[in-house]
Amino acid sequence: MAPFHGDGIPAITVWNYNQLPGNSKQELAFRGATMSQTAEIVDRGRGPQLSTSRITVQDLVPYLQDKFTHEQIREMMPVLTEADIQAVERYIQENHAAVMEQDRRIRERIAARRKPSEVEEAEHKERLARLEAARQRIRQQQQEQNGDRTAC
């Protein structure tokens, strides 16, 4: 049985770089993951996060909800190890209701920051109008320059 920490989360040992066989060392060195810490979920004031990095549980929730593979997640966040992702998954399973409630609140805050669709549409039209006006000025300047050259 894996050792447990104060909050009941099993510890996962990440091998020390020097204890790994040759190919594993090369792979870890390539990924830049040479930590020898235990992957734990801790709270340092930003919500639950990995003890091995500043990546929070909520940073991974959308990827796990969208069924990203561990490999896909590690491609986007190369600092993570398999053990890190497994620790987050375990934390989510054990604290599912709290994690999903926090995810819901985060999504609400993001939605509240968005402008109403009418405002976004009006701003988009304004940008397009400014862009078209700039294109017209450039065309006019080019025509004037071409006209000046032919007059010489």
NORVEN-V469608 format. One record per backbone hydrogen bond with DSSP energy under -1.0 kcal/mol. CO is the residue of the C=O (numbers start at 1). NH is the residue of the N-H. If there is no record, write none. Layout:
co->{CO,CO}
nh->{NH,NH}
This chain:
co->{3,5,9,12,16,17,21,22,23,24,25,26,27,28,28,40,42,48,49,55,57,57,60,61,62,63,64,69,70,71,72,73,77,81,82,83,84,85,86,87,88,89,90,91,95,96,97,98,99,100,101,102,103,104,105,106,107,108,109,116,117,118,119,120,121,122,123,124,125,126,127,128,129,130,131,132,133,134,135,136,137,138,139,140,141,142,143,144,145,146,147,148}
nh->{11,8,5,39,19,20,25,26,27,28,29,30,31,32,33,51,49,57,42,50,60,61,64,65,66,68,67,73,74,75,76,77,80,85,86,87,88,89,90,91,92,93,94,95,99,100,101,102,103,104,105,106,107,108,109,110,111,112,113,120,121,122,123,124,125,126,127,128,129,130,131,132,133,134,135,136,137,138,139,140,141,142,143,144,145,146,147,148,149,150,151,152}
